[in-house]
Amino acid sequence: MNANSSKTGYMKSYDASDVTSVVDGNLLFGYQSGDFITWEWDNDKASVDGDSMGTFVISKNNKNSGSITYNLSQQSPCNKVFTDLCNANKEFAVDIQSDTEHVYGAHAIVTRIPSGQDGDASQVRAWQIKVLNLEYERKDTMPS
C-alpha cells in the first residue's frame, strides 16, 4: 500500500459518549475521567515451542477468561450495582459496546470491593470483574 494512499488518512472519529456498558441489566454511568473501562485476557490465544533443531509446535489455547476494570467516580450511583453484586457473590452478564468494538461475556463476577480513599476531590473506585468467557468482536470493515 502506498504511504500516500487515501486509505492512510482520516480513519474515523471517536466519541466516548457512544460507549455503553451494561452489567447485570444495568446501564453504567458516572465514570472517573481518563480510561473508564479496561479489559484484558488471562491467556494468549496460542503459544509456540521449539526444539534445538528448529522444529516448532503451535499450541492453540481455547481459554478465554479475562478481567474488566470499571473506573467509577466515588460519587457514581453505579457503585451500588457492583457492591450488591459482590456482596451477593452473584454471577452476571457484561456487555460493552462502542461504534467499532464489542466486548462481552455471560459469566462474570466481582472479585472484591475496590480499595478506596478520600481527598480533595472525588476519587476513583476501580471495580475488578472476572469474566469466564470474555469475547471480542470488531465491528468496522476494511476500506476497499
Solvent accessible surface area in square Angstrom, and as a share of the most:
residue,aa,sasa,rsa
1,M,170,0.76
2,N,100,0.51
3,A,86,0.66
4,N,136,0.70
5,S,30,0.19
6,S,112,0.72
7,K,87,0.37
8,T,72,0.42
9,G,47,0.45
10,Y,178,0.68
11,M,179,0.80
12,K,109,0.46
13,S,81,0.52
14,Y,160,0.61
15,D,74,0.38
16,A,47,0.36
17,S,93,0.60
18,D,64,0.33
19,V,29,0.17
20,T,61,0.35
21,S,1,0.00
22,V,53,0.30
23,V,0,0.00
24,D,50,0.26
25,G,69,0.67
26,N,57,0.29
27,L,108,0.54
28,L,9,0.04
29,F,115,0.48
30,G,29,0.28
31,Y,55,0.21
32,Q,50,0.22
33,S,106,0.68
34,G,61,0.58
35,D,109,0.56
36,F,37,0.15
37,I,21,0.11
38,T,58,0.34
39,W,77,0.27
40,E,124,0.56
41,W,78,0.27
42,D,70,0.36
43,N,53,0.27
44,D,109,0.56
45,K,137,0.58
46,A,47,0.36
47,S,66,0.43
48,V,96,0.55
49,D,107,0.56
50,G,35,0.34
51,D,80,0.41
52,S,120,0.78
53,M,173,0.77
54,G,44,0.42
55,T,87,0.50
56,F,128,0.53
57,V,93,0.53
58,I,115,0.58
59,S,59,0.38
60,K,168,0.71
61,N,40,0.20
62,N,137,0.70
63,K,133,0.56
64,N,36,0.18
65,S,25,0.16
66,G,0,0.00
67,S,29,0.19
68,I,0,0.00
69,T,22,0.13
70,Y,0,0.00
71,N,27,0.14
72,L,0,0.00
73,S,20,0.13
74,Q,50,0.22
75,Q,133,0.59
76,S,7,0.05
77,P,88,0.56
78,C,5,0.03
79,N,22,0.11
80,K,131,0.56
81,V,30,0.17
82,F,0,0.00
83,T,44,0.26
84,D,69,0.36
85,L,8,0.04
86,C,19,0.12
87,N,109,0.56
88,A,70,0.54
89,N,113,0.58
90,K,95,0.40
91,E,97,0.44
92,F,8,0.03
93,A,52,0.40
94,V,3,0.02
95,D,43,0.22
96,I,5,0.03
97,Q,60,0.27
98,S,19,0.13
99,D,77,0.40
100,T,26,0.15
101,E,43,0.19
102,H,29,0.13
103,V,1,0.00
104,Y,64,0.24
105,G,3,0.03
106,A,55,0.43
107,H,83,0.37
108,A,1,0.01
109,I,59,0.30
110,V,5,0.03
111,T,71,0.41
112,R,164,0.60
113,I,88,0.45
114,P,21,0.13
115,S,99,0.64
116,G,49,0.47
117,Q,81,0.36
118,D,117,0.61
119,G,55,0.53
120,D,160,0.83
121,A,70,0.54
122,S,47,0.30
123,Q,45,0.20
124,V,50,0.29
125,R,37,0.13
126,A,35,0.27
127,W,7,0.02
128,Q,70,0.31
129,I,1,0.01
130,K,58,0.24
131,V,0,0.00
132,L,105,0.52
133,N,42,0.21
134,L,2,0.01
135,E,66,0.30
136,Y,89,0.34
137,E,82,0.37
138,R,132,0.48
139,K,90,0.38
140,D,64,0.33
141,T,124,0.72
142,M,164,0.73
143,P,81,0.51
144,S,137,0.88
